[in-house]
Amino acid sequence: MPGIVAAGQRDTAEAAARILRLGGNPVDAAIAGCAAAFVAEPLLCSAGGAGIMTVALDGAPPQVIDFFSDMPGLGLDSAATRDLAARDDFDFQAIRVDFGPAQQTFHVGRASAAMPGMLPGLAAAHARFGSLPLSDLMAPAIDLAHAGVTVSAETAHVFGLLWPLLVVYPETAQVLAGGALPRPGGVLRNPALGETLHAFGATGRMPERMLEGLLAEFGPARGGLITEDDVRSYRPHIGPPVIETIGDWTICMPPSPGGHLALLVTRTLAGDAPRAGEADEMVRLAQASQAAHARRNLGTWLGSTTHISVLVPGAGAAAVTLTSGEGCGHLIPGTGVHLNNFLGEEDLNPHGFHRHAPGQRLPTMIAPCVGLRGQVPCLALGSGGSNRIRSAVGEVLYRRVVANMDLTAAVAAARVHAEADTAWLELHGLRDPAATLAALARVFSTVHTFPGRDFFFGGVHAVDVDGAGTGGMRGAGDLRRGGVVVQI
């Protein structure tokens, strides 16, 4: 059956397409793409991370599978948690990373890791919506883990940014990158991860080695917070999306902070008449982003996140966004899995670290989106980019579903992002960059400019079909993050 995939790396997209060629449905393909991304995009997502998938299969109500992480520490009373944080062996350290236009402090170590929801979430998606055996869906990723993937320029760039975090724990740098900073054209292999995915595909459960490693290496005895109660109680959440009707489109988003804020950007833009000039229109987009910023309490610079969109006319669509933060620096022993550092990211912990109640689902800006026309799935998109997700997704949605712009043009168009009195602007593609910059400077006290499409503004990987699901398929892989499209 014909289908289309957009993702952040060719191996990721090809893995999903391979499953479509076998007759798998959009969820099958998305699961396979996720597993492949653990190998091909190892610093943007991980089997030790988390994510959210929005699904609309033909003839069934849209659903969201939320497999983001919960705050660990169940079974530890508050005094025990305080005592743990005061111990000399509490494993939580700050690393300063230089991004050129900005510097950011990230926290790594065992106490930065939350219970990973990734494999339980993929298992839940497969159990509810999958059509092929899970072992078949893991096969492309297993092949990649053993044969290796060629390092793209974008992957090398991310390794360069995060290398100071990886070399804190040399074993992690060795397993993920062979101990040396990867260069474009090099090859990455992770056979231990391949074996982990093989075990997961065979049982549909997190492998015992992962479970044992979480408890032995990331619990209170080793300076972490993950307990047996956390492992035993974790469950993905499956339920209806947040729905917004815009013209003849039905837009489905997860009920996450990111989903609500991305819809707020699109709704604000849809409800306000476009302005005549390019400069004033970019100001209007910036002010929509600014309004969403006023409603949020999250924010970080990098955004180590990736996205996969799948659409099969006559079968449906799936959009899944994945992240592991920047990774905590530690592997789960013997698994090839780099665990997340969600408890060390300022954007997930705006009121201070380790303040969430144990068992509480952590907030996230993830916003995978599916759009329907006449109850037929016709659009899937999403983005990495942390707090820029809301503006990236919101602006592309507006341009596609309200302004009726071609999908490729909507993704490629110059982006603007705003927070409080500061704006960030891409200059590429603007007819009069100087006029736009001057217009923004009249509204915002500080305006940062980027000469071309930039990683900072996320990576919206999107697919759609013309008409009510009956026309030609189109895809847009965002060049800001090495996006590719594979059509079958």
DAKA-V855580 format. One record per residue. N is the residue number from 1. RES is the residue in one letter. SS is DSSP state (~ for helix, > for strand, _ for the rest). Layout:
N&RES&SS, N&RES&SS
This chain:
1&M&_, 2&P&_, 3&G&_, 4&I&>, 5&V&>, 6&A&>, 7&A&>, 8&G&_, 9&Q&_, 10&R&~, 11&D&~, 12&T&~, 13&A&~, 14&E&~, 15&A&~, 16&A&~, 17&A&~, 18&R&~, 19&I&~, 20&L&~, 21&R&~, 22&L&_, 23&G&_, 24&G&_, 25&N&_, 26&P&~, 27&V&~, 28&D&~, 29&A&~, 30&A&~, 31&I&~, 32&A&~, 33&G&~, 34&C&~, 35&A&~, 36&A&~, 37&A&~, 38&F&~, 39&V&~, 40&A&~, 41&E&_, 42&P&_, 43&L&_, 44&L&_, 45&C&_, 46&S&_, 47&A&_, 48&G&>, 49&G&_, 50&A&>, 51&G&>, 52&I&>, 53&M&>, 54&T&>, 55&V&>, 56&A&>, 57&L&>, 58&D&_, 59&G&_, 60&A&_, 61&P&_, 62&P&_, 63&Q&>, 64&V&>, 65&I&>, 66&D&>, 67&F&>, 68&F&_, 69&S&_, 70&D&>, 71&M&_, 72&P&_, 73&G&_, 74&L&_, 75&G&_, 76&L&_, 77&D&_, 78&S&~, 79&A&~, 80&A&~, 81&T&~, 82&R&~, 83&D&~, 84&L&~, 85&A&~, 86&A&~, 87&R&_, 88&D&_, 89&D&_, 90&F&_, 91&D&_, 92&F&_, 93&Q&>, 94&A&>, 95&I&>, 96&R&>, 97&V&>, 98&D&>, 99&F&_, 100&G&_, 101&P&_, 102&A&_, 103&Q&>, 104&Q&>, 105&T&>, 106&F&>, 107&H&>, 108&V&>, 109&G&_, 110&R&~, 111&A&~, 112&S&~, 113&A&_, 114&A&_, 115&M&_, 116&P&_, 117&G&_, 118&M&~, 119&L&~, 120&P&~, 121&G&~, 122&L&~, 123&A&~, 124&A&~, 125&A&~, 126&H&~, 127&A&~, 128&R&~, 129&F&~, 130&G&_, 131&S&_, 132&L&_, 133&P&_, 134&L&~, 135&S&~, 136&D&~, 137&L&~, 138&M&~, 139&A&~, 140&P&~, 141&A&~, 142&I&~, 143&D&~, 144&L&~, 145&A&~, 146&H&~, 147&A&~, 148&G&_, 149&V&>, 150&T&>, 151&V&_, 152&S&_, 153&A&~, 154&E&~, 155&T&~, 156&A&~, 157&H&~, 158&V&~, 159&F&~, 160&G&~, 161&L&~, 162&L&~, 163&W&~, 164&P&~, 165&L&~, 166&L&~, 167&V&_, 168&V&_, 169&Y&_, 170&P&~, 171&E&~, 172&T&~, 173&A&~, 174&Q&~, 175&V&~, 176&L&~, 177&A&~, 178&G&_, 179&G&_, 180&A&_, 181&L&_, 182&P&_, 183&R&_, 184&P&_, 185&G&_, 186&G&_, 187&V&>, 188&L&>, 189&R&_, 190&N&_, 191&P&~, 192&A&~, 193&L&~, 194&G&~, 195&E&~, 196&T&~, 197&L&~, 198&H&~, 199&A&~, 200&F&~, 201&G&~, 202&A&~, 203&T&~, 204&G&_, 205&R&_, 206&M&_, 207&P&_, 208&E&~, 209&R&~, 210&M&~, 211&L&~, 212&E&~, 213&G&~, 214&L&~, 215&L&~, 216&A&~, 217&E&~, 218&F&_, 219&G&_, 220&P&~, 221&A&~, 222&R&~, 223&G&_, 224&G&_, 225&L&_, 226&I&_, 227&T&_, 228&E&~, 229&D&~, 230&D&~, 231&V&~, 232&R&~, 233&S&~, 234&Y&_, 235&R&_, 236&P&_, 237&H&>, 238&I&>, 239&G&>, 240&P&_, 241&P&_, 242&V&>, 243&I&>, 244&E&>, 245&T&>, 246&I&>, 247&G&_, 248&D&_, 249&W&>, 250&T&>, 251&I&>, 252&C&>, 253&M&>, 254&P&_, 255&P&_, 256&S&_, 257&P&~, 258&G&~, 259&G&~, 260&H&~, 261&L&~, 262&A&~, 263&L&~, 264&L&~, 265&V&~, 266&T&~, 267&R&~, 268&T&~, 269&L&~, 270&A&~, 271&G&_, 272&D&_, 273&A&_, 274&P&_, 275&R&_, 276&A&_, 277&G&_, 278&E&~, 279&A&~, 280&D&~, 281&E&~, 282&M&~, 283&V&~, 284&R&~, 285&L&~, 286&A&~, 287&Q&~, 288&A&~, 289&S&~, 290&Q&~, 291&A&~, 292&A&~, 293&H&~, 294&A&_, 295&R&_, 296&R&_, 297&N&_, 298&L&_, 299&G&_, 300&T&_, 301&W&_, 302&L&_, 303&G&_, 304&S&_, 305&T&>, 306&T&>, 307&H&>, 308&I&>, 309&S&>, 310&V&>, 311&L&>, 312&V&>, 313&P&_, 314&G&_, 315&A&_, 316&G&>, 317&A&>, 318&A&>, 319&A&>, 320&V&>, 321&T&>, 322&L&>, 323&T&>, 324&S&_, 325&G&_, 326&E&_, 327&G&_, 328&C&_, 329&G&_, 330&H&_, 331&L&>, 332&I&>, 333&P&_, 334&G&_, 335&T&_, 336&G&_, 337&V&>, 338&H&>, 339&L&>, 340&N&_, 341&N&_, 342&F&~, 343&L&~, 344&G&~, 345&E&_, 346&E&~, 347&D&~, 348&L&~, 349&N&_, 350&P&_, 351&H&_, 352&G&_, 353&F&_, 354&H&_, 355&R&_, 356&H&_, 357&A&_, 358&P&_, 359&G&_, 360&Q&_, 361&R&>, 362&L&_, 363&P&_, 364&T&_, 365&M&_, 366&I&_, 367&A&_, 368&P&_, 369&C&>, 370&V&>, 371&G&>, 372&L&>, 373&R&>, 374&G&_, 375&Q&_, 376&V&>, 377&P&>, 378&C&>, 379&L&>, 380&A&>, 381&L&>, 382&G&_, 383&S&_, 384&G&_, 385&G&_, 386&S&~, 387&N&~, 388&R&~, 389&I&~, 390&R&~, 391&S&~, 392&A&~, 393&V&~, 394&G&~, 395&E&~, 396&V&~, 397&L&~, 398&Y&~, 399&R&~, 400&R&~, 401&V&~, 402&V&~, 403&A&_, 404&N&_, 405&M&_, 406&D&_, 407&L&~, 408&T&~, 409&A&~, 410&A&~, 411&V&~, 412&A&~, 413&A&_, 414&A&_, 415&R&_, 416&V&>, 417&H&>, 418&A&>, 419&E&>, 420&A&_, 421&D&_, 422&T&>, 423&A&>, 424&W&>, 425&L&>, 426&E&>, 427&L&_, 428&H&_, 429&G&_, 430&L&_, 431&R&_, 432&D&_, 433&P&~, 434&A&~, 435&A&~, 436&T&~, 437&L&~, 438&A&~, 439&A&~, 440&L&~, 441&A&~, 442&R&_, 443&V&_, 444&F&_, 445&S&_, 446&T&>, 447&V&>, 448&H&>, 449&T&>, 450&F&>, 451&P&_, 452&G&_, 453&R&_, 454&D&_, 455&F&~, 456&F&~, 457&F&~, 458&G&_, 459&G&_, 460&V&_, 461&H&_, 462&A&>, 463&V&>, 464&D&>, 465&V&>, 466&D&_, 467&G&_, 468&A&_, 469&G&_, 470&T&_, 471&G&_, 472&G&_, 473&M&>, 474&R&>, 475&G&>, 476&A&>, 477&G&_, 478&D&_, 479&L&~, 480&R&~, 481&R&~, 482&G&_, 483&G&_, 484&V&>, 485&V&>, 486&V&>, 487&Q&>, 488&I&_
